[in-house]
Amino acid sequence: MKPVLLIVAIMAVAFAEKPRRFDGEQVLKITPAHHDHLKKLWHLQMNDTRLDFWTYPRSLSHPVDVRVPKEIMKDFKTMLDDNQMEYTVMIDDLQQLIDNETASMKNAKNGLSDFDFDIYHTYEQIEVYLKGLPGQHAGVSLSSIGDSVEGRPISMLQIGDGSKPVIILNAGIHSREWVTHATALWIINELLTGDPEFKDNFDFFIIPNLNPDGYVFTDTNDRMWRKNRAKNVGKSCMGVDLNRNWDANWSGPGASNNPCSQTYYGPSGAFSEPEIQAVRDLVLPFQKNGGTIAAHFDLHAYSQYVMSPYGYTNDEPADYDAMEAAMKKMQAAIEATHEKSYTYGSIAETIYVASGGMIDWMYDGAGIVHTYTFECRDKGEYGFMLPENQIIANAEEVFAGIKAWAGMNP
């Protein structure tokens, strides 16, 4: 290697961003007792970007899960005590859970015949697995619907030729929600190797990793990263929340104009980000050319919800009766699988108002009546760090819900 190139390589390694560690960081579960508590927590959630709100303040009956950095832990707990807010420690040492997860991933099997669906995988392992499927299964193809901010392909596995009614399933729009990627992979395998009845009636467009840059970053640098990896010009903070960047009351309530916020809606209008441009440019031309999208499912974690539009308003969409009937059936099927309780309803009524969301655009912008968000396991024991021994059970629940919808709309 030439001396100049060697120096450049050494400097690149020296200045590479070191993986963030979370030693001693805790996740606290805070129970607001009255509306002053809610107001205080809302203020912190909107203004203190040092705190990572895993769940948001919304009502007195719902605890709020907050990741607190070690350096402000003492002061934060003092504030809670001074305001007489009760709390418990949900996760005592976040880094320990991350270390356990990392150790397990190193031993994961990645072959087509022995892929470990009960272990989390790296981006590269997932891509290799997906690339091998078309050669093993008839009627299966893999394509890229576009590139991410950093140039990674956004892979879509297609089952069928699109002539049947299509079900779109996407995962990982928020990169730290690892159980969603794993769930999508399990569902792919179940569709390809299980009872053929489902794929006899529907074709499938499955995007297991809608935010590949973010997912890579969670593996290599910051396990708690949520957004994409867009550089915000003139700002110190990176990333846009890809579930606040859609043309569905973009920049409205429940989204932030602060680039350092987890819910930053983007710099220059709806669809500023290539990851969601890719989905838009998949859906609209497919419909224009005569294709039928029967349903769309957006996988998230956590809290165990099945939700419909709208997120940006408390008003019910015109088709809410049909949505509610479908959600009720999905909820029953999910709970019958492993006796896990799920709540259903519109996003705004069930959790909070959130503008610029994916399923709101799927309904308003693409005219897809049956578009739903699944918030996967759990209800606040492990949160985003769901243990691997729950991956398959979670996937079975989600798949049962989707099948219940399909039985209602054959």
BELBEL-V913051 format. One line per field, one symbol per residue. phi: phi as a letter, one per 30 degrees, with the letter a starting at -180 (. if undefined). psi: psi as a letter, one per 30 degrees, with the letter a starting at -180 (. if undefined). burial: + if it has 16 or more other ideal C-beta (glycine too) atoms within 10 Angstrom, else -. A space follows every 10 residues. Layout:
phi = ???
psi = ???
burial = ???
This chain:
phi = .deddddddd ddddcddded cbeidccccc cdcadddedd ddddddbcdd dcddbcdbad dbdccbdcee dceddddddd ddchcdabdd bdbddddddd ddddddcddb dddbeddcbd bdeddddddd dddedcbdic bbbcdlcdec jddcdbcccj ciddecccbb bidcdddddd dddddddedd ddccededdd cbcbcccdbd bddddedddc baecdcddcd dceibdccjb ddcbcddbhe ideibccced ddcddjdbjd idcdddedde dddddddddj dccdabbccb bbkibcbcec cdaddddecd eddddddddd eddddddbic dbcbldeddd badbcidddd dedddciddc bbcccdeccj ccidcedddc eddddddddd ddddedddbd
psi = kkeeeeeeee eeeegkkkkk lhkfklkkjk jkflfeeeee eeeeeffjff kjjellkelf fklkkkkkke fgeeeeeeee eeghkkllje kejeeeeeee eeeeefgkkg lefgkjfgkk lleeeeeeee ffeeffkkgk lklkfakleg gkkjkkkkjl ggflkkkkkl lgejffiffe eeeeeeeeee effakfeeff fllkjkjfif ieeeeeefef ejfgkeaahk kjkglfklkk jfgggliihk gakglkgjff kfgkflfhll hfkfefeeee feeeeeeegg lkjelkkjkl klfilkllll eflfkklfge eeeeeeeeee eeeeffeghk kkklaleefe dlkjlglefe eeeeefgjei klkkjalagh efbfhkkfff eeeeeeeeee eeeeeeffi.
burial = ---------- ---------- -+--++++++ -+----++-+ ++-++----- ++++++++-- -+++++++-- -----++--+ ----+-+--+ +-+++-++-- +--++--+-+ ----++++++ +++-+++-++ -++---+--+ -+--+++++- -+++++++++ -+-+++++++ ++++++++++ ++++++++++ ++-----++- -+++++++++ +++++++++- -+++++++++ -+-----+++ ++++++-+++ -+-+++--+- +++++++--+ +-++++++++ -++--+---- +-++++++++ ++++++++++ +++--++-++ --+--++-++ +-+++-+--+ -+-+++++-+ ++++++++++ ++++++-+++ ++++++++++ -+++++++-+ +--+++++++ ++++++--+-
